[in-house]
Amino acid sequence: MLLIELERGRTLVFHLKMTGQFLLAAAAGPRDKHVRLVMRFEDGRNELCFRDVRKFGFLLCLDGDPESACGELAGLGPEPLEIGLPEFAAVLKASRGRIKSLLLDQTKIAGIGNIYADETLFDARIHPEKPAFLLGAGAVERLYRSMRKILASAVEAGGSTLTDAGYRDADGNAGGFQFSHKVYDRKGEPCLVCGTRIRMMRIGGRSSHFCPKCQRRSAKARA
């Protein structure tokens, strides 16, 4: 979600959902057919376009505190790069669900998508079906540090762009973190650590990629 503060106490709240993106373009240039909103600047040369192929995203213009007026904002959990280890451990301890589902639950931790949940769990050597509350203190700390490392690396690389129509930055440039994926979208390919074939399973309706050797299901595996 992106918040833009306006004059007179108003806020624009954008939710990009699956395919929403912002592009900075010359005002005189051609517009893509998927552009849903155009914001012009005072210099008259540039415009900020909100593009959304599948039209899942939304825009709200709110008066006053946006968190009080927008339920999706009010219900968000803490940011993964801001939450402390004790708070992170408490979130996991209170959950009876599988760790992959918890990482994707935006009310528990906000901002982790499917790609980065898979990559984080692989880096921490934790099976995606492991119940969150069963993780030992060592595994929780390892997961916490992997989460922060993977997200920081992805931000530095400009995100992941998997298709020609996939994620782009505001200048239209593709990201580069897809070249660092260890498990995501690599079903059937050898693990880059042990050589075992990467598997894919459905957890909570989402695809989950993992290495069955590096991320053992057994509770004894580095827990």
C-alpha positions in Angstrom: 0.0 0.0 0.0 1.2 3.5 -0.8 0.0 6.7 1.0 0.4 10.1 -0.5 -0.3 13.1 1.8 -2.2 16.0 0.2 -3.1 19.5 1.3 -5.9 20.1 3.8 -5.3 16.9 5.7 -6.3 14.5 2.9 -4.5 11.3 2.0 -4.5 9.2 -1.2 -4.3 5.5 -0.3 -3.4 3.1 -3.1 -3.4 -0.7 -2.9 -1.4 -2.2 -5.7 -2.8 -5.8 -5.2 -1.4 -8.2 -7.8 -0.6 -6.1 -10.8 -0.8 -2.5 -9.8 2.3 -0.3 -10.5 3.3 3.4 -10.7 5.1 4.7 -13.8 6.6 8.1 -14.2 6.2 9.2 -17.8 6.4 12.3 -20.1 3.0 14.1 -20.2 3.1 14.1 -24.0 3.9 10.5 -24.5 1.4 7.6 -25.4 -0.4 5.9 -22.6 -0.7 2.2 -22.0 -4.3 0.9 -22.2 -4.0 -0.4 -18.6 -3.4 3.0 -17.1 -6.3 3.7 -14.7 -5.3 7.1 -13.2 -3.0 10.0 -14.2 -1.6 12.6 -11.8 0.0 15.6 -13.5 2.7 17.8 -12.0 2.9 21.6 -11.9 5.8 21.7 -14.4 3.6 20.2 -17.0 6.3 17.9 -18.3 5.7 14.7 -16.4 2.8 12.6 -15.0 2.6 9.7 -12.6 0.4 6.9 -14.0 -1.3 4.2 -11.9 -1.3 1.1 -14.1 -3.2 -2.1 -13.2 -3.7 -4.9 -15.7 -6.1 -7.0 -13.7 -7.8 -4.1 -11.9 -7.6 -5.6 -8.4 -6.0 -2.5 -7.0 -7.9 0.4 -5.5 -7.6 4.1 -4.6 -9.2 5.9 -1.7 -9.1 9.7 -1.0 -9.5 10.1 2.8 -9.9 13.0 5.2 -8.1 12.9 8.5 -6.2 9.8 9.9 -6.1 7.2 7.1 -5.8 4.3 9.5 -9.1 5.3 11.2 -10.9 5.4 7.8 -9.3 2.5 6.0 -9.9 -1.0 7.5 -7.1 -2.6 5.4 -4.6 -0.2 6.9 -5.9 -0.6 10.5 -5.7 -4.3 10.3 -2.1 -4.5 9.1 0.6 -6.2 11.3 4.0 -4.7 11.9 6.5 -4.2 9.1 9.0 -7.1 8.7 12.0 -4.8 8.6 10.8 -2.9 11.7 9.5 -5.6 14.0 11.9 -6.7 16.8 12.9 -10.3 17.5 10.9 -10.6 20.8 7.7 -9.3 19.1 8.4 -11.6 16.1 8.8 -14.6 18.4 5.6 -13.7 20.2 3.6 -13.6 16.9 4.9 -17.1 16.0 4.3 -18.5 19.5 0.6 -17.3 19.4 -0.1 -19.0 16.0 -1.3 -22.6 15.5 -1.1 -22.3 11.7 1.7 -23.4 9.4 4.7 -21.0 9.2 4.2 -20.4 5.4 0.6 -19.2 5.9 1.6 -17.0 8.9 4.3 -15.2 6.8 1.7 -14.4 4.2 -0.9 -13.3 6.8 -0.8 -9.5 6.5 -2.6 -9.0 9.8 0.4 -10.8 11.6 3.3 -9.3 9.5 2.7 -6.9 6.7 4.6 -6.9 3.4 5.8 -10.5 2.8 4.6 -11.9 -0.5 4.8 -15.5 -1.8 8.2 -15.2 -3.4 9.9 -13.8 -0.3 8.2 -16.2 2.1 9.6 -19.2 0.1 13.0 -17.7 -0.1 13.0 -16.8 3.6 12.0 -20.3 4.7 14.7 -21.8 2.4 17.4 -19.5 3.8 16.3 -20.4 7.3 16.1 -24.2 6.5 12.5 -24.4 7.7 9.8 -26.6 6.1 6.8 -24.5 5.0 4.3 -26.8 6.7 6.0 -26.5 10.1 3.6 -25.2 12.7 4.8 -21.8 13.7 4.4 -22.3 17.5 6.6 -25.4 17.4 9.7 -23.5 16.2 12.4 -23.5 18.8 14.2 -20.3 19.9 17.1 -21.0 17.5 14.8 -21.6 14.5 12.8 -18.4 15.3 16.0 -16.3 15.4 17.3 -17.9 12.2 13.9 -17.2 10.5 13.9 -13.6 11.7 17.4 -12.9 10.4 16.7 -14.7 7.1 13.5 -12.6 6.6 15.4 -9.4 7.1 18.3 -10.5 4.9 16.1 -11.7 2.0 13.9 -8.6 2.0 16.9 -6.2 2.2 18.6 -8.1 -0.7 15.4 -7.9 -2.8 15.0 -4.2 -2.2 18.6 -3.6 -3.2 18.1 -5.7 -6.4 15.0 -3.7 -7.3 12.5 -6.6 -6.6 11.6 -9.6 -8.8 10.4 -9.4 -12.4 9.3 -12.8 -13.6 7.5 -11.9 -16.9 7.6 -9.1 -19.4 4.3 -7.8 -17.9 5.6 -8.2 -14.3 6.8 -5.8 -11.7 8.7 -2.7 -12.8 9.9 0.4 -10.9 8.6 3.9 -11.5 11.0 4.3 -14.5 9.9 1.0 -16.1 13.0 -0.9 -15.2 12.8 -4.6 -14.3 14.1 -5.9 -11.0 17.0 -8.3 -10.7 16.2 -10.4 -7.6 14.7 -13.2 -9.7 18.3 -14.2 -10.6 18.9 -14.8 -6.9 15.9 -17.1 -6.3 17.0 -20.3 -4.7 13.6 -22.1 -4.7 10.8 -19.9 -6.0 9.6 -20.9 -9.5 12.3 -23.6 -9.6 10.2 -26.7 -9.3 12.1 -29.8 -10.6 15.4 -28.0 -10.7 18.3 -29.1 -8.5 18.8 -27.3 -5.1 21.7 -24.9 -5.4 22.9 -26.2 -2.0 22.4 -30.0 -2.0 21.3 -30.9 -5.5 18.0 -32.4 -4.5 15.1 -31.5 -6.8 13.0 -28.5 -5.7 9.4 -29.4 -4.9 6.2 -27.4 -5.1 3.1 -27.9 -2.9 -0.1 -26.0 -2.2 -0.4 -24.4 1.3 -3.5 -22.3 1.9 -4.1 -22.1 -1.8 -0.7 -20.7 -2.5 2.2 -22.4 -4.3 5.1 -23.2 -1.9 8.5 -24.1 -3.3 11.1 -25.8 -1.0 14.0 -28.3 -0.9 12.9 -31.5 0.8 16.4 -32.1 2.1 17.5 -28.7 3.2 14.0 -28.0 4.7 13.2 -31.3 6.4 9.6 -31.7 7.7 11.0 -33.5 10.8 10.8 -31.6 14.1 14.5 -32.6 14.7 15.7 -30.7 11.7 17.7 -27.7 13.1 14.7 -26.8 15.3 
